[in-house]
Amino acid sequence: MKFQEIIFFYPSFEKGGVENIIKNLIEHCLKMKIKIHLVCSETIIDKKKLSYYSKVKKYENRLITSLFSVLNLLNILRINFKSRKKICLFSLQSNSLAIMCGKILGYKVVIRNSEYPLGSISSFDDNILKTILIFFQKIILYNFTDLIISN
């Protein structure tokens, strides 16, 4: 099935190459007459080209930024609930929350994974329990996606 709309979820812009990738993806989709909904913290493309744009304010506390971005995502998913079979949720960041929200509401979910799956367990941060929980969370939730794009 060809999707008529794509929701791009990239809540927190950082330095790196994915910013150019998302711009290129959006431009390509617009050329194909696919409606774009975007949730991100930066204005990366002319808002007039988009069907829906939600700019997420970045806070010092990463958890607060995540919560507000998920609330924005849930709002888009709620608004488009009736046409969810024609819409794909493409998460380029904060995949676990996007997977849960999208799958619970019946959307097709595509994620981008930028790291080696075992990389999170091989480089423990200060909290070993947190690292292990995040690893198992990925193992469980990533199995619910419709497609995973990775390096």
C-alpha positions in Angstrom: 0.0 0.0 0.0 1.2 3.4 -0.9 0.9 5.9 2.0 -0.8 9.2 1.4 0.6 10.8 4.5 3.7 10.4 6.6 4.3 11.7 10.2 7.9 12.4 10.8 8.9 12.3 14.4 12.3 13.9 15.2 11.8 15.8 18.4 15.3 17.0 19.2 17.7 18.3 16.6 21.3 17.6 17.3 24.5 18.0 15.2 24.9 15.2 12.8 23.9 13.9 9.4 20.3 12.9 10.1 19.1 16.5 9.8 20.0 16.5 6.1 18.5 13.1 5.6 15.1 14.2 7.1 15.1 17.3 4.9 15.8 15.2 1.8 13.1 12.6 2.8 10.5 15.4 3.3 11.4 17.0 -0.1 11.2 13.7 -1.8 7.8 12.9 -0.3 6.4 16.3 -1.2 7.5 15.7 -4.8 5.5 12.5 -4.7 2.4 14.4 -3.4 2.6 12.8 0.0 1.2 14.9 2.9 3.8 15.5 5.6 3.2 16.0 9.3 6.3 17.0 11.2 7.2 17.0 15.0 10.6 18.5 15.7 12.5 21.1 17.6 13.7 23.1 14.6 12.2 24.7 11.6 13.9 22.7 8.8 11.5 23.3 5.9 9.0 25.9 4.9 6.0 25.3 7.1 3.6 26.1 4.3 4.6 23.0 2.5 3.6 20.8 5.4 0.1 19.5 6.3 0.9 19.9 10.0 3.9 21.2 11.8 4.5 21.1 15.5 7.7 22.7 16.9 8.8 21.1 20.2 10.4 23.5 22.7 13.7 22.1 24.0 14.1 22.3 27.8 17.2 21.8 29.9 15.6 18.6 31.2 15.5 16.0 28.4 12.6 14.2 30.0 10.4 17.3 29.9 11.3 17.8 26.2 10.4 14.1 25.5 7.1 14.4 27.3 6.0 17.5 25.3 7.1 15.9 22.0 5.1 12.8 22.8 2.1 14.9 23.6 2.4 16.6 20.2 2.8 13.3 18.5 -0.3 11.9 20.3 -2.3 14.9 19.2 -1.4 14.3 15.5 -2.2 10.6 15.9 -5.5 11.5 17.5 -6.5 14.0 14.8 -5.7 11.5 12.0 -7.1 8.4 13.7 -9.8 7.7 11.2 -7.4 7.7 8.3 -4.6 5.8 10.1 -4.5 3.0 7.5 -3.2 5.5 4.9 -0.6 7.1 7.3 2.9 5.9 8.3 4.6 7.1 11.4 8.3 7.5 10.7 10.3 8.0 13.9 13.9 9.2 13.5 14.4 9.5 17.3 12.8 8.6 20.6 11.7 5.4 19.0 10.3 3.5 22.0 7.7 6.1 22.8 6.8 6.5 19.1 6.5 2.7 18.6 4.1 2.4 21.6 1.9 5.4 20.6 1.8 4.3 17.0 1.1 0.7 17.5 -1.5 1.1 20.3 -3.4 3.4 17.9 -3.1 1.1 14.9 -0.6 3.0 12.7 2.2 1.5 10.6 5.5 2.4 12.3 8.9 2.8 10.7 11.9 3.7 12.8 15.5 4.7 12.2 18.1 3.0 14.4 21.5 4.7 14.4 23.4 2.5 16.7 24.5 -1.1 16.9 21.9 -2.9 19.1 24.4 -4.2 21.5 26.3 -0.9 21.6 24.1 0.3 24.5 25.1 -2.7 26.6 28.8 -2.6 25.8 29.2 1.1 26.8 27.5 1.2 30.2 26.9 4.7 31.6 27.0 5.4 35.3 23.8 3.5 35.9 24.1 -0.1 34.8 20.5 -1.0 35.6 19.3 1.9 33.4 21.5 0.6 30.6 20.2 -2.9 30.9 16.5 -1.7 31.1 16.9 0.4 27.9 18.5 -2.6 26.1 15.6 -4.9 26.9 13.1 -2.2 26.2 14.6 -2.0 22.7 14.5 -5.8 22.2 10.8 -5.9 23.1 9.5 -2.8 21.4 11.5 -2.9 18.2 9.8 -6.2 17.4 6.5 -4.3 17.0 7.7 -2.0 14.2 6.8 -2.6 10.6 10.2 -1.6 9.3 13.6 -0.7 10.9 16.1 1.3 8.9 19.6 1.1 10.2 23.3 1.6 9.2 
